[in-house]
Amino acid sequence: MAAATDKNEPHQQLDPKYDHYEYPTIAPAPQPGHPGYTTPEQDAQVSQLRMMLEQGGFNDNLDTLTMLRFLRARKFNVELAKQMFMDCEKWRREYAGVGVDELVRTFDYKERPEVFKYYPQFYHKTDKDGRPVYIEQLGNVDLTALAKITSQERMVQNLVCEYEKMADPRLPACSRKSGYLLETSCSILDLKGVGIAKATSVYGYLQAVSAISQNYYPERLGKLYVINAPWGFAGVFSFVKKFLDPVTVNKIHILGSGYEKELLAQVPAENLPKLFGGTCECAGGCMLSDAGPWQDSQWVKPANWETKKGADAIDNTNLPGPMGDKVVENGKVTEAGHAGVPAPATQ
C-alpha cells in the first residue's frame, strides 16, 4: 500500500503493535523517505527491517518513525540500518553502567548553573518551522575550571539526557503545537572567542558527543548555524564538505560576525536570546529557562521515560561514566596521578 492514499492527503502507513503516537505523524513538506511521503518499496523496507529485528530478539523502539530514521540514515539499505539499530540498542542498554533509559530518568545535573558559566549548552524556544532551538557557546570553555565543577563523563551524560528529552517530550510538544511532525532541531553553534588552542582543548569532548549523535541519534539535525566563525573557518569547511553527504551539507550554514540577518530569517526575534540579536530576555536568563512548547501544558505530555518523580528520583551525582574519573584536557585523557595519554579515537 502506498504511503499517500491521495495526492493532496499524505498518509503514513503505521503498525498498530508499535505505533501509539499522540502527535502528528506527517512531515511538514514532501521529502523522499519522510513520514507521509514514503514509497510502497520504502514501506516494505520498514516492515522488513522490523521483522528482522524482531527475529533477532529486539522488541523496543520498533515504531515506524524510528525505523524510517534509521533507514534514511543508511540510504534505505536494510542490512546497514539493521546493524546501526543493533549497535544503538546495545549502547543504550550498557551506557554509563545503567543504560540510557535509567540514566535519563534519574540523572540529576545539579552543577548545571556553574557549568554553564564556562560552557553554555541549552534548548530555547523554537525556530520559524516549529523546531526546538539548541544553542551551544564554545567561547568561554575553560576545562581547568570545569574539572573543579564536574567531569567530562557527566557532561557527556547530560548531553545524552538532553538528546533523550529532545526526542520526548520536546519534539512531540513542538509537533502538537505546529500541527505536523517535527523530528529535528535547529542548532546554533557560537564560535565567538574560539581560537586554535581552545578548539584543540575541547576536541576530545566534541569528538565523543559527535560520535554519539551520529551513531545513536540519526536524522535529528534540521539546520545548523555556525556563527562568529573565525577567519579561515569557511575555507576549511569548503574543503571538508566535499567528503560529506550533500543532504548534510545543505543543513549547515557557516556565518561570520554579521550573522544576525540570516539567523533571524530562521529564528523569530522573540524566540532568539538578545545575546544573539533577538529580543528574548527570559526571567533568570535564557540559558537556564528551558523555555518552549515542552513547558506548556497545552502541548506537553509526560515523556515515556518519566516514571519516577520527586522523592523517588535517584541522586546519581557520583554515577561513574564510561571513562571513570578521567577528563580530556588539551586533547589528552588525564587522570589524577597520571600523565596525559592521547584521547581515544571515536569512529
Residue pairs with C-beta under 8 A, 6 or more apart in sequence:
1 13
1 40
1 43
2 39
2 40
2 43
3 10
3 11
3 12
3 13
3 36
3 37
3 38
3 39
3 40
3 42
3 43
4 10
4 11
4 36
4 37
5 11
10 26
10 27
10 30
10 36
10 37
11 26
11 36
12 25
12 26
12 35
12 36
12 38
12 64
13 38
13 43
13 46
13 64
14 21
14 25
14 64
15 47
15 50
15 63
15 64
18 50
18 62
18 63
18 64
19 25
19 63
19 64
19 65
20 63
21 63
21 65
21 172
22 172
22 301
23 172
23 173
23 175
23 176
23 181
24 175
24 176
24 178
24 179
24 180
24 181
25 35
25 36
25 64
25 65
25 181
26 35
26 36
26 180
26 181
27 34
27 35
27 36
27 37
27 180
27 181
27 183
28 129
28 130
28 178
28 180
28 181
28 182
30 36
30 37
31 37
32 39
33 42
33 68
33 71
33 72
33 76
34 68
34 72
35 64
35 65
35 68
35 181
36 181
38 46
38 68
42 68
42 71
42 76
45 71
45 76
45 78
46 64
46 67
46 68
46 71
48 78
49 67
49 70
49 71
49 78
49 81
49 82
49 85
50 62
50 67
52 78
52 82
53 62
53 82
53 85
53 86
54 62
56 82
56 86
58 85
58 86
58 89
60 89
61 85
61 89
65 181
65 183
67 81
69 183
69 218
69 219
69 220
70 81
70 84
70 85
70 88
70 218
71 77
71 78
71 81
72 218
72 219
73 81
73 84
73 218
73 219
74 80
74 81
74 84
84 215
84 218
87 215
87 216
88 215
88 216
91 100
91 215
91 216
92 99
92 100
92 101
92 216
93 99
93 100
95 103
95 160
95 322
96 103
96 153
96 157
96 160
96 319
96 320
96 321
96 322
97 319
97 320
98 106
98 316
98 319
100 160
100 164
101 305
103 157
103 160
103 161
103 316
103 319
104 160
104 161
104 164
104 165
104 305
105 305
105 306
105 307
105 308
105 313
106 308
106 313
106 314
106 316
107 157
107 158
107 161
107 316
107 319
108 313
108 314
108 315
108 316
108 317
109 115
109 154
109 158
109 161
110 317
111 149
111 150
111 154
112 158
112 288
113 288
114 149
114 150
115 146
115 149
115 150
115 155
116 122
116 287
116 288
117 140
118 140
118 141
118 142
118 145
118 146
118 149
119 137
119 138
119 140
119 141
119 146
119 155
120 135
120 136
120 137
120 140
120 287
121 134
121 135
121 136
121 137
121 158
121 159
121 162
122 134
122 135
122 286
122 287
122 288
122 290
123 132
123 133
123 134
123 135
123 162
123 165
123 166
123 170
123 185
123 290
123 292
124 133
124 134
124 135
124 271
124 273
124 280
124 282
124 286
124 287
124 289
124 290
124 291
124 292
125 132
125 133
125 271
125 272
125 280
125 291
125 292
126 132
126 133
126 174
126 186
126 271
126 292
126 293
127 133
127 186
127 222
127 223
127 266
127 267
127 268
127 271
128 265
128 266
128 267
128 268
129 178
129 182
129 186
129 222
129 266
130 174
130 175
130 177
130 178
130 180
130 182
131 174
131 182
131 184
131 185
131 186
131 222
131 223
132 166
132 170
132 171
132 174
132 185
132 186
132 292
132 294
133 185
133 186
133 187
133 188
133 267
133 271
133 272
134 166
134 185
134 186
134 187
134 188
135 187
135 188
135 190
135 273
135 276
135 287
136 187
136 188
136 189
136 190
137 190
137 192
138 189
138 190
138 191
138 193
138 194
138 198
138 199
138 202
139 190
139 191
139 192
139 193
139 194
139 198
139 228
140 193
141 194
141 198
141 201
141 202
143 201
143 202
143 327
143 328
143 329
143 330
144 329
146 155
147 327
147 329
151 321
151 325
151 327
152 204
152 205
152 208
152 321
152 323
152 326
152 327
152 328
153 320
153 321
153 322
153 323
153 324
153 326
154 319
154 321
155 205
156 205
156 208
156 209
156 212
156 321
156 322
157 319
157 321
159 209
159 212
160 212
163 212
163 213
163 216
163 217
163 220
164 305
165 294
165 303
166 185
166 220
167 217
167 220
168 303
168 304
168 305
169 294
169 300
169 301
169 302
169 303
170 292
170 293
170 294
171 182
171 183
172 300
172 301
173 292
173 293
173 294
173 296
173 299
173 300
173 301
174 182
174 292
174 293
174 294
174 299
175 181
175 182
176 293
176 299
177 293
177 296
177 298
177 299
183 219
183 220
184 219
184 220
184 221
184 222
184 223
185 220
185 221
185 222
186 222
186 223
186 224
186 225
186 266
186 267
187 221
187 223
187 224
187 225
188 224
188 225
188 227
188 263
188 267
188 276
189 224
189 225
189 226
189 227
190 227
190 228
190 276
191 226
191 227
191 228
191 229
191 230
191 233
192 227
192 228
192 257
193 228
194 228
194 230
195 230
200 330
200 331
201 329
201 330
201 331
202 328
203 328
203 331
203 343
204 328
204 331
204 332
204 333
204 343
205 328
207 343
207 345
207 346
208 328
208 346
210 346
211 346
211 347
213 220
213 221
221 248
221 251
222 251
223 251
223 252
223 253
223 266
224 251
224 252
224 253
225 253
225 255
225 259
225 262
225 263
225 266
226 233
226 237
226 252
226 253
226 254
226 255
227 255
227 256
227 259
227 263
227 276
228 255
228 256
228 257
228 259
229 254
229 255
229 256
233 254
234 254
234 256
237 252
237 254
241 249
241 252
253 262
255 262
255 263
259 277
260 276
260 277
263 272
263 276
263 277
264 272
264 277
264 278
267 278
268 278
269 277
269 278
269 279
269 280
270 278
270 279
270 280
271 278
271 280
272 278
272 279
272 280
273 280
273 281
273 282
273 286
273 287
274 280
274 281
274 286
275 286
280 286
280 291
282 289
282 291
283 289
293 299
293 300
294 300
308 314
323 333
324 335
325 335
325 336
326 333
326 334
326 335
327 333
327 334
327 335
328 334
328 343
329 340
330 340
331 342
331 343
332 340
332 341
332 342
332 343
333 340
333 341
333 342
333 343
333 344
334 340
334 341
